[in-house]
Amino acid sequence: MMIHTSDKPYMCKKCGKAFNFIEKPDKCQDSHSTVTFQGHKRGQYGQKIYVCDVCGKSFSYYCQLKRHVRTHTGEKPYKCKECGKAFTGISHFREHVRMHTGEKPYECKQCGKAFSWCTYLREHMRTHSGEKPYECKQCGKAFPYLKSLQGHVRIHTGEKPYVCNDCGKSYSCPKYFRKHVKTHSGVKPYECTECRKAFITSSSLREHMKTHSEEKPYQCQQCGKAFRYPRSLQGHMITHSEEKPYECQLVGKTSPLKPYK
């Protein structure tokens, strides 16, 4: 009857967590999610006593082994009623269902932003902590997300795996690839509330909105002149440069600005 009480006599010396049972009890209607002391210890100390007969991979918990075996058998017992997609594990199934329900149970305590998956919340927390655990081995630049590192590495390798089926143009980053694909669809879902002009991407709309505003957030550090767009500031900065790479073909005079053709 201990499962129905708050008595937890078995304490983990490593983390201090307490448990009702030293090993798994006989099941009753309230004991299906019970975690045992011995099971917790195996996870804490890296003990992996459950071994896969097919590939030899070992696990701390029997449920992990059971789920892993399905990768060999192809069994996917958890099927989504909405779209028919099937999963080997119940956790992945539950996460998938949230795509249909829109449920976001994982909320950031710092800013209130909510997520459907706990992994997304953990990644989001790095925006507050500044943690960047993924470092490029070639240049040392660090990133908060693995996908960001993978995209960056392609700058060094030159790899562009995302190829447009319409025009053949390729990209190293999926974000820019998706942005490009929209240019072929002709769909412009982002509309300016001021003049009703529509745009393919939200970033293009944001840039356009600046034409209706007096805001000029990009300021030259040398002369104080301000601009609406970063590219305008970049072009202006050349005027402060001593370098004059462009020569007039008529009079031979050089200039830091590229001649208009």
Residue, then its C-alpha position, 0 to 999 in steps of 0.5 A: m500500500m506504500i504507493h498510495t502514501s507519501d512515504k519515500p524511504y529510498m534516497c539517491k545519494k547522488c541527487g537526493k531524490a527520494f522514492n517509494f520503492i527499491e524496485k518495481p512494485d506489483k502493478c495496480q491502477d495507480s502505479h503505472s507511472t511509478v519510478t523506482f529507486q533502482g531504475h533511477k540509480r541506473g539512469q544516474y550512474g549510467q548503468k545499462i543492463y538492458v541489451c538489444d539482441v539485434c545490434g547490441k545497444s544497451f539501455s538503462y530502462y526496459c521501456q527504452l529497449k522496448r522502444h528501440v527494438r521497434t526500429h528493427t521490427g518497423e513496428k509503429p503502434y501509435k497512430c495519429k487519428e488526424c493524419g494517419k502518421a504512425f510512431t514507434g514511441i508514445s512520446h513522439f506520438r504525443e508531440h506530433v498530436r500537438m501539431h494538430t491541437g495547437e497545444k503549447p504546454y512548455e512555457c518560458k518562465q522568463c518571457g512567457k513564450a510557449f512551445s509544443w515541444c520541450t526540446y524547443l523550450r530548452e533551445h529557446m532558453r539559450t536566448h536568455s542565457g547566452e549559452k552557445p554550446y555548438e562550436c565550429k571546429q574550423c573558425g571557432k564561431a559558436f552557436p546556440y543551436l545545432k542547426s545553426l552550426q550545421g548551416h554555418v559549416r556549409i560556408h566552409t565546405g561550399e555545400k548547397p544541398y537545398v536545390c530549387n526544382d523550378c530554376g535549379k538555384s541551390y542554397s546552403c541554408p533551408k531558411y533562404f531556400r524556403k524564402h526563394v521557393k516562395t518567389h515562384s509561387g507568386v503568392k504574396p501573403y504579407e500586405c502593407t496596412e498603409c498602402r496595401k502593397a503585398f510581399i512574398t516574405s515578412s522581412s520584405l514587408r518590414e523593410h517596406m514599412k520603413t518607407h512609411s516611417e521617419e525612423k532611420p535606425y542605421q547611423c554612420q559612426q563617422c559623420g552621424k548621417a542616418f539611413r532607413y536600410p543597412r545597405s544604404l549605410q554600407g554604400h555610404m561608408i564607402t565615401h569615408s574610405e580612402e580606397k578608390p577602386y572605380e575609375c572613370q573610363l572617360v576622364g580617368k578619375t577614380s572614385p570609391l563608388k561604383p559607376y552607374k551603367 
